[in-house]
Amino acid sequence: MEVTSVREGGALICKLVGRLDASSSPMVDQAMQGQLTEDDKLLLCDMSELEYISSAGLRILLMRAKEMAARKGKLALFAPRPEVKQVFEIAGFTKIIPLFATKEEALKAC
């Protein structure tokens, strides 16, 4: 699992590459927390190269969504692969964490 971060358009954008599962979720959580500052109000996750997400991965994203909401901010995801998007839909997470087709759509909507 690889996590890279950039700041763009007032957002912290984390790109997730690989498999987000029980073995990689602690590292992803630490990487995201390590990049967020107190001033960050928008956290976007680029899911274009995320191959798989387990319930442990969903939990990490839910925790980040709650953290962002507590600071009056928002977490949004963009460009998920069909199989990853399906996991979010089945789990009902699309009602909690918005999914967008592109980074531009996510930035505009948030």
N, C-alpha and C positions, 0 to 999 in steps of 0.2 A: 504494500500500500504506500502511496506517495501523496503528500499534501503540499501544494505550493500556494502562496498567497501574494496578491497584489492589491494595491489600492487604486480604485478607478471610479470616477463619477460620484465621489462621496461614500463609496461602499468598500468594505473589505471583501474581496472575492477570493474564495478558497477553491482550488481545483482539486478534485478527488480522483485519483487514478488507481485502478486495481479493484480489490475486493474489500468491502467494509463489513467485517464480521467480528466475532468475539475476540479473535487474536489481534486484529488491527484497530479495533475501536478505541482502546485506551490511548494509543499513539495519536489517532486522529483528534480525539478530544483534547489532548495536551497541545497539539499543534494549533488548533483553533483558539483555545483559551490563551495561548502564548502570543497570538497575533492581535487579539482584540484589545482595544484600549477603552478607557472609560467614556470617551467621546463617541465611539462607534455606535451608530444607530441603525446601520444596514449591513447585514451579513448575507452575502450571496454565495451559493455553492454551485460550482460548475460540475455537473454530473455527466458530461459528455464522454468521459473515459472511465466512469465507474461501471465495472462489469457485473457486480453483485452486491446486494445489501441484505444483511440478516436482521433479525429482531434486535440484536445488540447494536447494530449500526443505526437502526431506526431510533433506538433509545437515545443514542448520542445526539442525533439531530433534534429530537424532541427536547432534550435538556437545553440545547443551544437556543431553540425557539423560545422556551420559557425564560431563559436568561435575557434574551433580546427583548421580550415583551416586558419584563420587569424593569428594564432601563428605557422603556418607551420606544423601543426599536423594533426591528423586524428581521426575521430570517426568511429567505426565499431561495428556491432551487431552480436551476434552469438546465435545459438540454439533456434531460435524462434519456437513457436508452429505453426502448420499449419494455424490455424485461424488468428494468429497475422501476420504471413508471408503474408497471402493473403491480409490483409489490406495494408501492405507496397507495394505489387505488384499493387494492384488496384489504390492506390494513386500515383504511379510512384516514390516512394521514394527509390526503389532499384537502381535507376540510380544516386541517390544523396548520399545515405548511404549504404555502402556495407554490405551484410548479409552473414554470414558463418555458416556452419553446426556445427562446434566445436570451442572451444577456441583455440585449437592448430592451426587450419587452419587460424583463424583470426590473431593470433600472427605471424605466418609464412608469411602471405600475406602482413601484414602491417609493 
